[in-house]
Amino acid sequence: MILCSDPGKQATKYQKEIKKGINRVLSSNSYILGQELYELEKEFANYIGTKFSIGVANGTDALEISLEALGIGKGDEVITVSHTAIATVSAIVSRGAKPVFVDIEEPFFTLDPNKLQSEVTNNTKAVIAVHLYGQSVDLYKIKKFCIKNNLYLIEDVSQAHGGLWGNKKLGSIGVIGCFSCYPTKNLGALGDAGLITTNDIKLRNKIAALRQYGWEKRNYSSMHGRNSRLDEIQAAILRVKLKYLDQMNQSRQRIAKLYLNNLIDLPLSLPKIRQNSSHVFHIFSVCVEKRNDLLKFLKKNNIIAGIHYPLPVHLQPSFNEYNKYSKLSITEKISLTQISLPMYPELMNLEIEKIINSVRNFFGK
Ligand SMILES: *Cc1c(COP(=O)(O)O)cnc(C)c1O
């Protein structure tokens, strides 16, 4: 069986180093906010190219705490996309703020910068730009828009760890970058974890306080906070994976190239790589008319493809009150035709060949 993503393969591949890291934590007698996390925070900031990074419990918290640190809450509006993981929007709603959706650019599946201006009101405070499937949004246009309208630019980099815009890492361009390290992500823990990047010392300190009871220092709560800490075991595991992130992204890009070269003559739309950015292929997304038939056909051949995402966020029952959009036509169209072929760095050549041949067979080629 070939799965759409398969984090166990990576855990096996790096198990020697991972066990060494876990053993270090076992004997350290420090399990929360200790040496592993502080080292990871330094190493990750260094990797992304920001002054600071702060570990939190997961990617949803990274977004919610970032909004909170920027003072965004009740009465405020945050512009983002409906074609994303539900978590992006949950974070906005959890703050008591209102999500305002814009449609996506069809070839890239990411936020359409030309649809932003008409959504701005006096209450708009921020844009959450989601680098979807491993591909950057149009940062040039979106950043320019945010500066012009005095809005915070928050990057949701949960699907694009290590991706580039020009020669800059994603997560270093907005005021804040938010990362999920869910096990299947490009940089994945073996449990829940999240990271926030920023160059602003005040934001860094506020975020560090918000993740632990609002503590400015021990037992002194200067603001309302929560518990959203990244534990030492996950931090030790992420330090191992971070060393191999570029190598793993290169494997994803190699697999993507094989897919692109060998499926080019078929009646499906293949991912398009944006100029001035590097695609790190968290997901290899194609669109095809007979999506469900292809899914079934692949499953019969023991290949499990995915859908990202079958129901756009604005059509989810829990977001009913924001479902008044007639203008998200590309988002809705793509949810009916999108399919994700298996994509993870440890996929073997024979498996890639089998996937390519199965897709070709489906089209009688
Ligand atoms: C995975 C993901 C999240 C949420 O991360 P969790 O760690 O599951 O909370 C947020 N945004 C995007 C785009 C994601 O892919």
The ligand as a MOL file (V3000), in Angstrom:
LIG
                    3D

  0  0  0     0  0            999 V3000
M  V30 BEGIN CTAB
M  V30 COUNTS 15 15 0 0 0
M  V30 BEGIN ATOM
M  V30 1 C -1.4050 21.8560 9.2050 0
M  V30 2 C -1.8250 23.2680 8.9990 0
M  V30 3 C -2.2100 24.1070 10.0660 0
M  V30 4 C -2.4830 23.6100 11.4440 0
M  V30 5 O -1.5210 22.9950 12.1240 0
M  V30 6 P -1.7750 22.0850 13.4110 0
M  V30 7 O -0.3800 21.8160 13.8610 0
M  V30 8 O -2.5050 20.8620 12.9950 0
M  V30 9 O -2.5370 22.8950 14.4020 0
M  V30 10 C -2.4640 25.4490 9.7850 0
M  V30 11 N -2.3930 25.9280 8.5350 0
M  V30 12 C -2.0650 25.1540 7.4900 0
M  V30 13 C -2.0080 25.7500 6.1120 0
M  V30 14 C -1.7830 23.7940 7.6740 0
M  V30 15 O -1.4920 23.0260 6.6200 0
M  V30 END ATOM
M  V30 BEGIN BOND
M  V30 1 1 1 2
M  V30 2 1 2 3
M  V30 3 2 2 14
M  V30 4 1 3 4
M  V30 5 2 3 10
M  V30 6 1 4 5
M  V30 7 1 5 6
M  V30 8 2 6 7
M  V30 9 1 6 8
M  V30 10 1 6 9
M  V30 11 1 10 11
M  V30 12 2 11 12
M  V30 13 1 12 13
M  V30 14 1 12 14
M  V30 15 1 14 15
M  V30 END BOND
M  V30 END CTAB
M  END
